[in-house]
Amino acid sequence: MKKIIVFIILLFIAISIPVTVYLLSHQQETRSRADTVVSDSTVIATINSEDVTRGDLRKVAEEQYDPSAVDNTALKDALDVVIERKVLDIEVTQGNISASTDEVSKLMNDKGFDQTKAYYNILIDKATLKYTKARQALSIGFWVSPAVDVATFNQVDKVASAKKLSDGLLALDEAKTRMIAGDDILAIAQSLSTKYPSIAPIIAVNGYILSDSQKSLDSIAQPQIYGFDKANSGPVFFTTLFASTLNVGDIEKVLGEDQSGGSIIKLLEKNDNAQYATYNDWLESKKSYLVMIKTSL
């Protein structure tokens, strides 16, 4: 009987020790998690010596997410947005770039942006042109199947493709003449699509198909900004656009590879002496000395 009692006591001890250790460990883990909860008043970062709290990040995150869906991933994304906005705000304060009320209103109408998104998108474009090797240009162009593909078409489709290419090349010559004369780029494209019906579905302004009903005409007519990372990307359009010999105001005809269409480019702005190749390069440089992370998310 004594042996049985001793066995039961030993068995109880053997079971109790692991359970006790588990409970203590679980309590410790729970306390640890509680200690690491970050309140909305916690400073996550300082930007140019200005504190940014978790609450600030939450407000920005809620511009895109339902409040109940804002998690740490959303807050980390919001931190990137806040940092970028603060950097741009500094540039505005220093008088380096600006976005007028008219510019903001126009972008809101053209692209359906809210006021905040329109404002900062304009500032990003202004910073890109001011601090990087990006170029701004107007263009009219068209695209057709390259000759290597046309060779596989049936006779009817070959004739149709040849007609588009022939009309498109004539249209480009007229577009260049009229752009040199100072005509409005949208008016040029619209009249050419009427004169040459074969290219009406494929004629483009600033990279956007003119007949695309999803884009407003005002939006299509806006000059495009091309980052310097496109300079060596391959297509002849970009090698022409970023050629060192192309000066502001120059208008050039560009023919696509393998008879695949072409474009007329008018260079509006460039900054070959800029220190930075791309906007992200400039932004990262600013962040390196303006931003200090205080608390990890």
C-alpha positions as CSV (number, residue, x, y, z in Angstrom):
1,M,0.0,0.0,0.0
2,K,2.8,2.4,0.9
3,K,4.4,1.7,-2.5
4,I,1.2,2.6,-4.2
5,I,0.9,5.9,-2.3
6,V,4.5,6.8,-3.1
7,F,4.0,6.0,-6.7
8,I,0.9,8.2,-6.9
9,I,2.8,11.1,-5.2
10,L,5.7,10.8,-7.6
11,L,3.3,10.6,-10.6
12,F,1.5,13.8,-9.3
13,I,4.8,15.6,-9.0
14,A,5.9,14.5,-12.5
15,I,2.7,15.9,-14.0
16,S,2.7,19.1,-11.9
17,I,6.2,20.3,-12.8
18,P,5.7,20.6,-16.6
19,V,2.3,22.2,-16.1
20,T,3.7,24.7,-13.6
21,V,6.5,25.5,-16.0
22,Y,4.1,26.0,-18.9
23,L,1.8,28.3,-16.8
24,L,4.7,30.4,-15.7
25,S,6.1,30.6,-19.2
26,H,2.6,31.5,-20.6
27,Q,2.2,34.3,-18.0
28,Q,5.6,35.6,-18.8
29,E,4.8,35.6,-22.5
30,T,1.5,37.3,-21.9
31,R,3.2,40.0,-19.8
32,S,5.9,40.4,-22.5
33,R,3.2,40.9,-25.2
34,A,1.4,43.4,-23.0
35,D,4.6,45.3,-22.5
36,T,5.2,45.6,-26.2
37,V,1.8,47.0,-27.1
38,V,2.4,50.4,-28.8
39,S,-0.1,53.1,-28.0
40,D,-1.3,55.7,-30.4
41,S,0.7,58.4,-28.5
42,T,4.0,56.5,-29.0
43,V,6.5,58.3,-31.2
44,I,7.4,56.1,-34.1
45,A,9.8,58.4,-35.9
46,T,11.1,62.0,-36.0
47,I,11.2,63.7,-39.3
48,N,13.2,66.9,-39.4
49,S,13.0,66.8,-35.6
50,E,9.2,66.6,-35.7
51,D,7.6,63.7,-33.9
52,V,5.3,61.3,-35.8
53,T,3.1,59.1,-33.5
54,R,1.4,55.9,-34.1
55,G,-1.8,57.9,-34.1
56,D,-0.5,60.0,-36.9
57,L,0.2,56.9,-38.9
58,R,-3.3,55.5,-38.2
59,K,-5.0,58.7,-39.6
60,V,-3.0,58.3,-42.8
61,A,-3.7,54.5,-43.0
62,E,-7.4,55.2,-42.7
63,E,-7.3,57.3,-45.9
64,Q,-7.1,53.9,-47.7
65,Y,-8.3,51.3,-45.1
66,D,-11.4,50.8,-43.0
67,P,-10.3,51.6,-39.4
68,S,-11.0,48.0,-38.3
69,A,-8.6,46.8,-41.1
70,V,-5.6,48.9,-40.0
71,D,-2.9,46.6,-38.8
72,N,0.9,46.9,-38.5
73,T,1.4,46.3,-42.2
74,A,-0.9,49.2,-43.0
75,L,0.9,51.3,-40.4
76,K,4.3,50.5,-42.0
77,D,2.9,51.6,-45.4
78,A,1.5,54.7,-43.8
79,L,4.9,55.5,-42.3
80,D,6.4,55.6,-45.8
81,V,3.6,57.9,-47.0
82,V,4.1,60.2,-44.0
83,I,7.8,60.4,-44.5
84,E,7.4,61.2,-48.2
85,R,4.8,63.9,-47.5
86,K,6.9,65.5,-44.8
87,V,10.0,65.6,-47.1
88,L,7.8,67.3,-49.8
89,D,6.4,69.7,-47.2
90,I,9.9,70.8,-46.3
91,E,10.6,71.5,-50.0
92,V,7.4,73.6,-50.1
93,T,8.3,75.5,-47.0
94,Q,11.8,76.2,-48.4
95,G,10.2,77.6,-51.5
96,N,11.7,75.0,-53.8
97,I,8.5,73.5,-55.2
98,S,4.7,74.3,-54.9
99,A,1.3,73.2,-56.1
100,S,-1.3,75.9,-56.9
101,T,-5.0,75.6,-56.1
102,D,-5.7,75.5,-59.9
103,E,-3.2,72.7,-60.4
104,V,-4.7,70.7,-57.6
105,S,-8.3,71.3,-58.8
106,K,-7.4,70.3,-62.4
107,L,-5.8,67.0,-61.3
108,M,-8.7,66.2,-59.1
109,N,-11.1,66.7,-62.1
110,D,-8.8,64.9,-64.6
111,K,-8.0,61.8,-62.5
112,G,-10.6,61.7,-59.8
113,F,-8.0,62.1,-57.0
114,D,-9.0,63.5,-53.6
115,Q,-7.4,66.9,-52.7
116,T,-4.6,65.4,-50.6
117,K,-3.6,62.8,-53.3
118,A,-3.7,65.4,-56.0
119,Y,-1.6,67.9,-54.0
120,Y,1.2,65.5,-53.3
121,N,1.2,64.0,-56.8
122,I,1.8,67.4,-58.2
123,L,4.7,68.0,-55.7
124,I,6.2,64.6,-56.6
125,D,6.2,65.6,-60.3
126,K,7.7,69.0,-59.4
127,A,10.5,67.4,-57.3
128,T,11.1,64.8,-60.1
129,L,11.7,67.5,-62.7
130,K,13.7,69.8,-60.4
131,Y,16.0,67.2,-58.8
132,T,16.4,64.3,-61.2
133,K,17.4,63.6,-64.8
134,A,13.8,62.9,-65.8
135,R,12.4,64.5,-68.9
136,Q,8.9,65.8,-69.7
137,A,7.5,65.6,-73.2
138,L,4.5,65.6,-75.5
139,S,4.0,62.9,-78.0
140,I,1.7,61.6,-80.7
141,G,2.1,58.1,-82.0
142,F,0.5,54.9,-83.2
143,W,1.3,51.2,-82.9
144,V,0.8,48.3,-85.3
145,S,1.9,44.7,-85.4
146,P,5.6,44.3,-86.2
147,A,6.5,43.0,-89.6
148,V,7.6,39.6,-88.2
149,D,4.0,39.1,-87.0
150,V,2.3,40.5,-90.1
151,A,4.1,37.9,-92.1
152,T,2.0,35.2,-90.4
153,F,-1.3,37.0,-91.1
154,N,-3.8,36.0,-93.8
155,Q,-4.0,38.2,-96.9
156,V,-6.9,40.3,-95.6
157,D,-5.2,41.1,-92.4
158,K,-1.9,41.8,-94.1
159,V,-3.6,44.4,-96.3
160,A,-5.4,46.0,-93.3
161,S,-2.1,46.2,-91.4
162,A,-0.3,47.7,-94.3
163,K,-3.0,50.4,-94.6
164,K,-2.6,51.3,-90.9
165,L,1.2,51.5,-91.2
166,S,1.0,53.7,-94.4
167,D,-1.7,56.0,-93.0
168,G,0.1,56.2,-89.7
169,L,3.4,57.3,-91.2
170,L,1.6,60.0,-93.2
171,A,-0.2,61.1,-90.1
172,L,3.1,61.4,-88.2
173,D,4.6,63.7,-90.8
174,E,1.5,65.9,-90.6
175,A,1.6,65.8,-86.8
176,K,5.3,67.0,-86.8
177,T,4.5,69.9,-89.1
178,R,1.6,71.0,-87.0
179,M,3.5,70.6,-83.7
180,I,6.3,72.8,-85.1
181,A,3.6,75.3,-86.0
182,G,2.4,75.3,-82.4
183,D,-1.0,73.6,-82.8
184,D,-2.7,71.9,-79.9
185,I,-1.6,68.3,-79.6
186,L,-5.1,67.0,-78.8
187,A,-6.6,68.9,-81.8
188,I,-3.9,67.4,-84.0
189,A,-4.6,63.9,-83.0
190,Q,-8.4,64.3,-83.3
191,S,-8.2,65.7,-86.8
192,L,-5.7,63.0,-87.9
193,S,-8.0,60.2,-86.6
194,T,-10.8,61.7,-88.7
195,K,-8.6,62.1,-91.8
196,Y,-7.2,58.6,-91.4
197,P,-9.9,56.3,-90.1
198,S,-7.7,53.2,-90.2
199,I,-5.6,54.6,-87.3
200,A,-8.4,56.1,-85.3
201,P,-8.4,53.1,-82.9
202,I,-4.6,53.1,-82.4
203,I,-3.6,56.8,-82.5
204,A,-2.2,57.8,-79.1
205,V,-1.5,61.1,-77.3
206,N,1.2,61.0,-74.6
207,G,1.1,57.2,-74.5
208,Y,-2.7,57.0,-74.1
209,I,-5.0,55.7,-76.9
210,L,-7.2,58.7,-77.9
211,S,-10.3,56.5,-78.2
212,D,-9.9,55.1,-74.7
213,S,-13.2,56.0,-73.0
214,Q,-11.7,55.4,-69.6
215,K,-9.5,58.5,-69.9
216,S,-10.7,62.1,-70.0
217,L,-9.3,64.1,-72.9
218,D,-7.9,66.6,-70.5
219,S,-6.0,63.8,-68.7
220,I,-4.7,62.4,-72.0
221,A,-3.4,65.8,-73.1
222,Q,-1.2,66.3,-70.1
223,P,2.6,66.1,-70.8
224,Q,4.2,63.0,-69.5
225,I,7.2,62.7,-67.2
226,Y,9.6,59.9,-68.0
227,G,12.1,58.8,-65.3
228,F,15.8,58.5,-66.2
229,D,15.6,54.7,-65.5
230,K,13.8,54.5,-68.9
231,A,16.9,55.9,-70.7
232,N,18.5,52.6,-71.4
233,S,15.4,50.4,-71.3
234,G,15.7,49.5,-75.0
235,P,12.8,51.0,-77.1
236,V,13.9,53.6,-79.6
237,F,11.3,56.0,-78.2
238,F,13.3,56.3,-74.9
239,T,16.8,56.4,-76.5
240,T,15.6,59.3,-78.6
241,L,13.8,61.0,-75.8
242,F,16.9,60.8,-73.5
243,A,19.5,61.6,-76.3
244,S,22.0,64.2,-75.1
245,T,21.5,66.1,-78.3
246,L,17.8,66.5,-77.8
247,N,17.1,70.0,-76.5
248,V,14.1,71.6,-75.0
249,G,11.7,72.5,-77.7
250,D,13.1,70.0,-80.2
251,I,10.5,67.9,-82.1
252,E,11.7,64.5,-83.4
253,K,10.1,61.7,-85.4
254,V,10.8,58.2,-84.0
255,L,10.0,55.0,-85.9
256,G,9.3,51.8,-84.0
257,E,11.4,48.7,-84.5
258,D,10.4,46.3,-87.3
259,Q,7.8,48.7,-88.8
260,S,5.7,48.6,-85.6
261,G,4.6,52.2,-85.7
262,G,6.1,55.5,-84.6
263,S,5.9,58.7,-82.6
264,I,6.5,62.4,-82.8
265,I,8.2,63.7,-79.6
266,K,8.4,67.3,-78.4
267,L,10.8,67.7,-75.4
268,L,9.4,70.2,-72.9
269,E,11.8,70.0,-70.0
270,K,15.1,68.3,-69.0
271,N,17.7,68.6,-66.3
272,D,20.8,66.7,-67.4
273,N,22.9,68.3,-64.6
274,A,20.7,66.9,-61.8
275,Q,22.5,65.1,-59.0
276,Y,20.0,62.3,-58.9
277,A,18.9,59.8,-61.6
278,T,15.4,59.1,-60.2
279,Y,12.9,60.5,-57.8
280,N,13.5,57.5,-55.4
281,D,17.2,58.2,-55.4
282,W,16.5,61.8,-54.3
283,L,13.9,60.8,-51.7
284,E,16.2,58.2,-50.1
285,S,18.9,60.8,-49.9
286,K,16.6,63.1,-48.0
287,K,15.4,60.4,-45.7
288,S,18.9,59.5,-44.8
289,Y,19.4,62.6,-42.7
290,L,15.9,63.9,-42.1
291,V,14.3,60.7,-40.7
292,M,15.1,58.8,-37.4
293,I,13.0,55.7,-36.5
294,K,12.3,55.7,-32.7
295,T,10.0,52.7,-32.3
296,S,9.6,49.6,-34.5
297,L,6.1,48.7,-35.7
